[in-house]
Amino acid sequence: MLTVLKQRSEVRALSEAELVELARQGGENAIRLLIERNNQRLFRAARSVLRNDGEAEDVVQETYVKAFTALASFRGEASFSTWLTRIALNEAVSRVRRRKPSSALDALDQAVSADAGLVSLFPLSLAPLPADMEAARSEMRQLLETAIDGLPEGFRTVFVLRDVEGLSTEETAEHLSIKPETVKTRLHRARRMLRVVLEEQLRGSFAELYPFDGARCANMADRVIAVLRGA
């Protein structure tokens, strides 16, 4: 049975391990705060596999249900957030497998290796645009989300955990139970693939950059003519 063991202000000052211990005792505030702290990471991780907001949200909910009803099985060998992320990824992958057979990651690695001649990708910045450019920000976010959704699953998940969620190479490796070297390789390839996709999508828009027409063009002409007349 859930109960309020500590006030909300007290709970916020606790470490993850202390929150987990309170959650074991049925502390509702602790559970709520653990959910609040992990929501974004779990959603992003699940969505990187499923490429669907609704399904990802369902996976996040299922992850919390599984975790908080089986806290006795959490031994603290990894952080609680890592444990949650593994549950979420396993659930997401299971859903994909039920939907359709997944491609072997080794085959994907071989396919990407064939693109060794592509220019290396500089790290992408996913920082939001200024607040007064809401439409442009929304358009850019959609463009990036579509491009990321197009990445093969293994690379997509690594990219989301590293470049979107901001985890370190070691943390990402721990979350996915792979070697740090594998994380680095997949991240490099994911960035490179994104570079190619984004360049292709944006190429047609380059001619529209820095417009200098209409009233601006007319005004410039007027100013130049005025200067010439004065001379």
C-alpha positions in Angstrom: 0.0 0.0 0.0 1.3 3.4 -1.0 1.7 6.1 1.7 3.3 9.5 2.1 6.4 8.8 4.2 8.0 12.2 3.7 6.9 15.6 2.6 7.6 16.5 -1.0 10.2 19.1 -0.1 12.1 16.5 2.0 12.0 13.9 -0.7 13.5 16.2 -3.4 16.7 16.4 -1.4 17.2 12.6 -1.3 19.6 10.7 -3.5 18.4 8.1 -6.0 19.3 5.2 -3.6 17.4 6.8 -0.8 14.4 7.3 -3.0 14.5 3.7 -4.1 14.6 2.6 -0.5 11.5 4.8 0.3 9.8 3.4 -2.8 10.4 -0.2 -1.5 8.5 0.9 1.6 5.6 2.2 -0.5 6.5 5.8 -0.3 4.3 7.5 -2.9 6.3 10.8 -3.0 9.5 8.9 -3.7 7.9 6.9 -6.5 6.5 10.1 -8.1 9.9 11.8 -8.0 11.7 8.8 -9.4 9.2 8.8 -12.3 9.6 12.5 -12.8 13.4 12.2 -12.9 13.3 9.3 -15.4 10.4 10.1 -17.7 12.3 11.9 -20.4 15.1 9.4 -20.7 12.8 6.4 -20.8 10.6 8.0 -23.4 13.5 8.9 -25.6 15.0 5.5 -25.3 11.7 3.7 -26.1 10.9 6.0 -29.0 14.3 5.5 -30.5 13.3 1.9 -30.9 9.6 2.2 -31.7 9.5 5.5 -33.7 6.0 6.1 -32.4 5.1 8.5 -29.6 2.0 6.6 -28.4 3.8 3.2 -28.2 6.8 4.8 -26.5 4.5 6.3 -23.9 2.9 2.9 -23.3 6.3 1.4 -22.9 7.3 4.0 -20.3 4.2 3.2 -18.3 4.7 -0.5 -18.6 8.4 0.0 -17.5 7.3 1.8 -14.3 4.7 -0.8 -13.5 7.2 -3.7 -13.9 9.9 -1.9 -12.0 7.8 -0.7 -9.0 6.1 -4.1 -8.6 9.4 -5.9 -8.7 11.6 -3.6 -6.6 12.7 -6.7 -4.6 14.6 -7.9 -7.7 16.6 -4.6 -8.0 19.9 -5.4 -6.4 21.6 -2.1 -7.0 24.4 -3.5 -9.2 23.7 -0.7 -11.6 22.0 2.6 -11.0 18.2 2.6 -10.7 17.9 4.8 -13.9 20.0 2.3 -15.8 17.9 -0.6 -14.6 14.7 1.3 -15.7 16.2 2.1 -19.1 17.1 -1.6 -19.7 13.6 -2.6 -18.9 12.2 0.1 -21.2 14.5 -0.9 -24.1 13.7 -4.6 -23.6 10.0 -3.9 -23.7 10.4 -1.7 -26.8 12.4 -4.3 -28.6 9.9 -7.0 -27.7 7.2 -5.0 -29.2 9.1 -4.5 -32.4 9.8 -8.2 -32.6 6.1 -9.0 -32.1 5.3 -6.6 -34.9 7.9 -7.8 -37.5 11.2 -9.7 -37.6 14.1 -7.3 -36.8 17.2 -7.1 -38.9 20.4 -8.5 -37.4 22.6 -5.7 -36.2 25.7 -7.3 -37.7 24.1 -7.0 -41.1 23.4 -3.4 -40.5 27.0 -2.8 -39.4 28.2 -4.4 -42.7 25.8 -2.2 -44.7 27.0 1.0 -43.0 30.7 0.0 -43.4 30.2 0.1 -47.1 29.7 3.9 -46.8 33.2 4.5 -45.5 33.8 7.1 -48.2 31.2 9.5 -46.7 32.5 12.7 -45.1 32.7 12.4 -41.3 29.9 14.1 -39.5 30.6 16.9 -37.0 28.6 16.6 -33.8 25.0 17.8 -34.4 23.6 20.5 -32.2 20.0 19.8 -31.1 19.7 22.9 -29.0 16.4 24.7 -29.6 16.1 27.9 -31.6 15.3 31.2 -30.0 11.8 31.4 -28.5 10.6 34.0 -31.0 11.2 31.5 -33.8 8.6 28.9 -32.7 7.6 27.9 -36.2 11.1 27.4 -37.4 12.0 25.5 -34.2 9.0 23.2 -34.7 10.0 22.6 -38.3 13.6 21.9 -37.5 12.6 19.5 -34.7 10.3 17.6 -37.1 13.1 17.4 -39.6 15.6 16.1 -37.0 13.1 13.6 -35.6 12.3 12.2 -39.0 16.0 11.9 -39.9 16.7 10.2 -36.5 13.7 7.8 -37.0 15.3 6.8 -40.3 18.4 5.4 -38.6 18.8 1.7 -38.2 17.7 0.7 -34.7 21.1 0.0 -33.0 22.5 3.2 -34.3 19.4 5.2 -33.5 19.3 4.2 -29.9 23.0 5.0 -29.4 22.5 8.4 -31.0 19.5 9.2 -28.8 21.2 8.2 -25.6 24.5 10.0 -26.4 23.6 13.1 -28.4 20.0 13.7 -27.4 19.9 12.5 -23.8 23.5 13.4 -23.2 24.8 10.2 -21.6 28.5 9.5 -21.6 30.0 6.7 -23.7 30.4 4.5 -20.6 26.8 5.2 -19.4 25.4 4.4 -22.9 27.4 1.1 -23.0 26.1 0.2 -19.6 22.5 0.9 -20.6 22.7 -1.2 -23.7 25.1 -3.9 -22.4 27.6 -3.3 -25.1 31.3 -2.3 -25.2 32.2 1.4 -25.1 34.1 0.9 -28.4 30.9 -0.3 -30.0 29.1 2.8 -28.7 31.7 5.1 -30.3 31.5 3.2 -33.6 27.8 3.3 -33.8 27.6 6.9 -32.8 30.1 7.9 -35.4 28.2 6.0 -38.1 24.8 7.4 -36.9 26.1 11.0 -37.1 27.5 10.3 -40.6 24.2 8.8 -41.8 22.3 11.8 -40.4 24.6 14.2 -42.1 23.9 12.6 -45.5 20.1 12.6 -44.9 19.9 16.1 -43.7 22.1 17.5 -46.4 19.9 15.8 -49.0 16.7 17.2 -47.4 18.1 20.7 -47.0 19.9 21.1 -50.3 16.8 22.3 -52.1 16.3 25.0 -49.5 19.7 26.6 -49.9 18.6 28.9 -52.7 16.1 30.5 -50.3 18.6 31.4 -47.7 19.3 35.1 -46.9 16.6 36.6 -49.1 17.2 40.1 -50.4 14.2 40.9 -52.5 10.9 42.8 -52.3 11.0 46.0 -50.3 14.6 45.4 -49.1 15.8 45.2 -52.7 13.8 48.3 -53.7 15.1 50.3 -50.8 18.7 49.4 -51.5 18.2 50.6 -55.1 16.7 53.8 -53.9 19.6 54.4 -51.5 22.3 53.7 -54.2 20.5 56.0 -56.7 20.4 58.7 -54.1 24.1 58.5 -53.4 24.9 58.5 -57.1 22.7 61.6 -57.7 24.5 63.4 -54.8 27.9 62.6 -56.4 
